Amino acid sequence: MEGLFRRHTKPGTAPGTLAGRARALDFCRPELTATPGIVIRGGRHPVVERMVEAYIPNDVTLRAERRLLVITGPNMGGKST
């Protein structure tokens, strides 16, 4: 799979441009497992992160016992963030 990824991420192609930005912004590729759920460590919002002086990455864990989180805060009226 890695070789296939490299062939299709040449500079100047759409996937290549996205891959370059991902490297420049220190993004990572998800690791898929057979276990239901999602675990995010140090999750970031790429737009908000660049708009504020001090951004704090967040962790989240969802699994069978905890399948829903309701996240609210100031000015969180269901808009783009």
C-alpha positions, -999 to 999 in steps of 0.1 A, spaced: 0 0 0 28 24 8 42 22 -27 8 28 -42 5 59 -20 38 72 -31 30 68 -68 -2 88 -65 12 116 -43 36 132 -68 41 170 -64 17 189 -86 -11 164 -84 -41 169 -61 -32 140 -38 5 152 -38 -5 187 -28 -27 174 0 0 151 12 25 179 12 2 201 33 -4 172 57 33 169 62 38 206 66 10 209 92 21 178 111 -11 159 104 -12 121 108 -29 92 91 -56 74 110 -49 38 122 -78 15 114 -85 -14 137 -112 -40 141 -122 -26 175 -153 -4 173 -148 32 185 -124 61 180 -95 74 200 -80 108 192 -50 120 211 -40 157 208 -68 164 183 -66 197 165 -89 219 145 -68 232 116 -87 265 111 -92 274 148 -56 264 156 -44 292 133 -68 318 144 -60 319 181 -28 326 201 -29 296 224 -45 265 211 -49 235 233 -52 201 215 -79 178 229 -82 140 234 -115 121 228 -123 84 232 -156 68 220 -163 31 225 -192 8 231 -198 21 267 -194 58 256 -208 63 221 -220 100 223 -205 132 235 -223 165 236 -197 193 234 -208 229 241 -191 262 248 -193 299 242 -206 307 207 -211 271 198 -245 274 182 -241 246 157 -221 267 132 -190 257 113 -170 246 144 
